[in-house]
Amino acid sequence: MSYLSVSTWSLHRLLGPLRWTVWDEEAGSHRTREQEQPQVLTLLELPAEAGARGYKAVEICHFHFPSTDSAYLQLLRNRFETAGVSFDTLLLDYGDLSTRDEKRREADYRLVQEWIEVAAQAGAKQIRVIAGDASPEDKEALYRSAASLSELHEYAAKRGVSVITENFKPLMSRADNCLELLDRTNHQVRMITDFGNFAAPAKYGEFALTLPHSLSVHAKAHYDEAGMPDEPEFRRCLDTLHAAGYNGSVVLIYDGPGDMWEGLARIQRIVEPYL
């Protein structure tokens, strides 16, 4: 059966500073840009809080880690185990394995390896790696990305972590590219399908192509200025899960105004009958 999960992006106004990774062209290296946010809940408190609210799993964005020290990662792992909540996916929200810039591509590749180590120590089942920012028309970029993802799969598998990607950023903005990339990795790399990342009206048909290859679905609704979801459109997306016989995590995504837990609860009520 599919089960309910939540992304830390849906709680980003509660979890403290965001630590964005950026590429410094002048220096030819990565740096971290910190964005202040209130902290009313720590990452260590999240597993128990999520479990109490009915979530079976959590996905953590890399920019929410306050530390990647081994002692902290072990403590986080223990908190998930104690709460009986799965740490499904570490969402690495940076990286371009498709770029022609060899220096950056090699640096991004090494950074992905570093986050694979973090995922392994923290007990994550898998790590989401972005395929790339290149144009969806650039086949050479797709081939570069697929080759790197295949190598990263081998690296991660030795550490007990799976590599997955997502219909996220330009290169993977069409289902045909998603399927071609998966083919070129011999389907060792799997997917996240995000409701918001394919363009309407074709997206409902594209979901049918990517859902059979997806371990996770990001259930993202369209929200109005009051944070209320477009329920008919959201249900149309959810109906594609039923039609596909999808069996995996359904990750609630909320980034509207107001209290983020309340915003999540509004879509949780819609999603739960589909599980």
C-alpha positions in Angstrom: 0.0 0.0 0.0 1.1 3.6 -0.5 1.7 5.6 2.6 1.9 9.2 3.8 5.1 11.2 3.9 6.1 14.8 4.2 8.9 16.9 2.9 10.8 19.3 5.1 10.2 21.9 2.3 6.6 21.9 3.5 7.8 23.0 6.9 10.6 25.3 5.9 9.3 28.3 7.8 9.5 26.3 11.0 12.9 24.5 10.8 15.4 27.3 11.1 17.9 28.7 8.6 18.1 27.4 5.1 21.7 26.6 4.0 21.6 26.9 0.2 24.6 25.5 -1.8 25.6 27.8 -4.7 28.3 27.6 -7.4 30.7 30.5 -7.2 31.8 31.1 -10.8 34.6 33.4 -9.9 36.1 31.1 -7.3 35.2 27.9 -9.2 33.9 26.3 -6.1 30.8 25.8 -3.9 29.8 28.0 -1.1 26.9 28.1 1.3 24.4 31.0 1.4 22.4 31.0 4.6 18.8 32.3 4.6 17.4 33.2 8.0 14.1 31.5 9.0 12.4 31.1 12.4 13.1 27.8 14.3 10.1 26.5 16.2 11.0 22.8 15.5 14.4 21.2 15.2 15.2 18.5 12.7 15.8 16.2 15.6 12.3 16.8 16.9 10.7 16.3 13.5 10.5 12.5 13.4 8.4 12.3 16.6 6.2 15.3 15.6 5.6 13.8 12.1 4.7 10.4 13.5 2.2 12.0 15.9 0.5 13.7 13.0 0.1 10.4 11.0 3.1 10.5 8.8 4.9 7.2 8.2 8.0 8.8 6.5 9.9 12.0 6.0 12.0 13.5 3.2 14.7 15.9 4.3 16.1 18.7 2.0 19.8 19.0 2.3 19.7 22.6 3.2 17.9 21.8 6.5 20.8 19.8 8.0 22.3 22.0 10.7 25.3 19.7 10.9 26.7 16.8 8.9 29.0 15.6 11.7 28.9 11.8 12.2 27.6 12.2 15.8 24.7 14.4 14.7 23.8 12.1 11.9 23.8 9.1 14.2 21.5 11.0 16.6 19.1 11.9 13.8 19.1 8.2 12.7 18.3 7.2 16.3 15.4 9.7 16.5 13.8 8.2 13.3 14.2 4.7 14.7 12.7 5.7 18.1 9.7 7.4 16.4 9.0 4.5 14.1 9.2 6.9 11.2 11.1 6.1 8.0 13.8 8.5 6.7 12.9 7.8 3.1 14.8 10.4 1.0 17.5 12.9 1.4 16.6 15.6 -1.2 19.8 17.1 -2.5 18.5 20.3 -3.9 21.7 21.4 -5.8 23.7 20.0 -8.7 24.0 20.0 -12.4 25.4 16.7 -13.8 24.4 17.8 -17.3 26.5 20.9 -17.6 29.2 21.3 -20.3 31.4 23.0 -17.7 33.7 20.1 -16.8 35.1 21.8 -13.7 31.6 22.4 -12.2 30.3 19.0 -13.3 33.2 17.3 -11.5 32.8 19.4 -8.4 29.0 18.7 -8.3 29.7 15.0 -8.8 32.0 15.0 -5.8 29.5 17.0 -3.8 26.8 14.4 -4.5 29.2 11.7 -3.3 29.6 13.7 0.0 25.8 13.8 0.4 25.6 10.1 -0.3 27.8 9.6 2.7 25.5 11.8 4.8 22.5 9.8 3.6 24.1 6.5 4.6 25.1 7.7 8.0 21.7 9.2 8.8 19.9 6.1 7.6 18.1 7.5 4.5 16.9 4.8 2.1 17.7 6.9 -0.9 19.0 10.3 -2.2 17.3 12.4 -4.8 19.9 13.7 -7.3 18.9 16.4 -9.8 19.6 15.3 -13.4 20.4 18.7 -14.6 19.6 22.3 -15.7 20.3 21.7 -19.5 17.6 22.2 -22.1 15.3 19.2 -22.6 16.4 19.3 -26.3 20.1 18.7 -25.4 20.6 15.0 -25.8 24.3 15.1 -25.1 23.5 16.7 -21.7 21.0 13.9 -21.0 23.7 11.3 -21.8 26.2 13.1 -19.6 23.8 13.1 -16.7 22.8 9.5 -17.2 26.4 8.4 -17.2 27.1 10.2 -13.9 23.9 8.9 -12.3 24.9 5.4 -13.2 28.3 5.8 -11.6 26.7 7.4 -8.5 24.3 4.5 -8.3 27.2 2.1 -8.0 28.9 4.4 -5.4 25.7 4.7 -3.3 24.7 1.0 -3.5 28.0 0.0 -1.7 26.7 2.2 1.2 23.2 0.9 1.3 21.6 3.9 -0.4 19.6 4.1 -3.6 20.0 7.0 -6.1 16.8 8.4 -7.5 16.1 11.5 -9.7 12.9 13.6 -10.3 10.9 15.3 -13.0 12.6 18.5 -11.7 14.5 21.2 -13.6 14.5 21.7 -17.4 16.3 18.5 -18.5 13.6 16.3 -16.9 10.7 18.5 -17.6 9.2 16.0 -20.1 8.3 12.4 -19.5 10.1 11.2 -22.7 13.4 12.5 -21.3 12.7 10.9 -17.9 12.2 7.5 -19.6 15.2 7.9 -21.8 17.5 8.7 -18.9 16.1 5.7 -16.9 16.8 3.5 -19.9 20.3 4.7 -20.1 20.9 3.8 -16.4 19.4 0.3 -17.0 16.6 1.4 -14.6 19.0 1.1 -11.7 18.1 4.8 -11.0 14.4 5.3 -10.1 12.2 8.4 -9.9 10.2 10.9 -7.9 7.1 12.2 -9.8 6.1 15.6 -8.7 2.6 16.7 -9.5 3.7 20.3 -10.1 6.7 19.8 -12.4 5.1 18.7 -15.7 3.3 21.3 -17.8 -0.5 21.1 -18.1 -2.5 19.8 -19.9 -0.1 17.1 -21.0 1.0 16.3 -17.5 -1.8 13.9 -16.6 -0.7 11.6 -19.5 3.0 12.1 -18.6 2.3 10.9 -15.0 1.1 7.6 -16.4 4.6 7.2 -18.0 6.7 8.0 -15.0 4.6 6.7 -12.1 5.5 3.0 -12.8 9.2 4.0 -12.3 8.7 6.1 -9.2 9.4 5.3 -5.6 8.0 8.5 -4.4 5.3 11.0 -5.4 5.3 14.7 -4.5 1.7 15.5 -4.0 1.7 19.2 -4.7 -1.6 21.1 -5.2 -2.2 24.5 -6.7 -3.0 27.0 -3.9 -4.8 30.3 -3.8 -3.8 33.4 -1.9 -5.4 32.0 1.2 -3.5 28.7 1.0 -6.6 26.7 -0.1 -5.9 23.9 -2.6 -7.5 23.6 -6.0 -9.2 20.4 -5.0 -10.6 19.2 -8.4 -7.2 19.6 -10.0 -5.5 18.0 -7.1 -7.9 15.0 -7.2 -7.3 14.6 -10.9 -3.6 14.2 -10.1 -4.4 11.7 -7.3 -6.6 9.8 -9.7 -3.6 9.1 -11.8 -2.0 7.3 -8.8 -5.0 5.0 -8.6 -5.1 4.3 -12.3 -1.4 3.5 -12.3 -1.6 1.2 -9.3 1.0 3.2 -7.6 2.5 1.7 -4.5 4.9 4.0 -2.7 5.2 7.1 -0.6 2.9 10.1 -1.2 4.8 13.1 0.0 2.7 16.2 0.9 4.0 19.5 -0.4 2.7 22.8 1.0 4.3 26.2 0.5 1.3 28.5 0.9 0.6 31.2 3.4 -0.3 30.7 7.1 0.5 27.9 9.4 2.3 25.2 7.5 1.0 22.3 9.5 -2.6 23.6 8.9 -1.9 23.8 5.2 -0.6 20.3 5.2 -3.7 19.1 7.1 -5.9 20.5 4.4 -4.3 18.3 1.7 -3.8 15.4 4.1 -7.6 15.0 4.4 -7.8 14.9 0.6 -5.0 12.4 0.1 -5.7 9.9 2.9 -8.6 8.2 1.1 -6.3 7.4 -1.8 -3.7 5.5 0.3 
